[in-house]
Amino acid sequence: MKKDLSKPDIKPYKSDNIKKEKFVEVYSRDEVRGNISMTCDVVNISRDTYYRWIDEDEDFRKAVYEAKLKMCDDMEQIAHIVTGK
């Protein structure tokens, strides 16, 4: 039986999934605080790769969005503490 070469069976490398998980973890750290360039440098990917993952991987996109929302909540809470309001 011949393999249909018109539709290549392309699956993400396991290392891509590991890097995606690492990206979300690093992205949320206090010392990075959502800086995409810094996070890409730590995870050793290009910004182009990050934006391709955002475009192509709904789970990754949601995980980054959730991390961003949590950071916003944290910053809002800190602002209330600092201003006393």
N, C-alpha and C positions, 0 to 999 in steps of 0.2 A: 504494500500500500504506500503510495507516494504522499508526502506531506504537501499540503497546499501552501505554496510560498507566496501567494498573492496577499495573504493576511499574516504577517509575521506575528509570532507569539512573543510579544515583548512584555516582560514582567519587571517590576522595579527590583533592583538588587536589594538583598537584605541589608546591605550597608546603607542604602538610601533610607530605609525605614529606621535604622538605628540613628542615623544622622538627623532625621526629622524629629525623633523623640528627644535627642540631645539638643536640637535647636530650641524646642519649646521650653526645655528645662533651663537652658542658658538665658534665653530671652527674658525669663521671669526673674532672674537674679537681680539683687539690689545694685550690684556694680555695673550692670548692663542696662537695666530698666527699660527694655523695649527698643533699644537701639539696634536696628537691623544690621548695619555695617559691622558693628562690634560683634554681634552674635554670629554673623557669617564668618568673620575672621576666626573666632574661637572654634567653630564647628568645621572650619576648613572647607567652606563652599563659597561660590561666587554669589553675588546679589542676583544675577541672572538665574541661577539655580533656585534660589529662594522664590523668586517670582514665578518661575515655571511650576514649582511645587504648589504654590498658592493657586495658580490657575488650574492645575491638573488634579489635585488631591483634595477632595472635599473634607476629609477627616483632618488633614493637616491644617487646612484653612480654618476650620472650626476650632482646633486646638490653639492656634495662634490667636484667634479672636477672643477665646475664653481667657487666655493668659493676659491679653491686653485689657479686657474688662476688669479682671481681678486687680491689675496694677492701678487702673483708674479708681476703683473703689478704695484701694489702700491709700492712694494719694489724696483722695477726697477726705478720708478719715484723718489723715495727718494734718491737712489744712484746717479742719475743724478744731483739732487739738491745739494747733499753733495759734490760731486766731481767737480761740476761746468761744467760738460760736457753734 
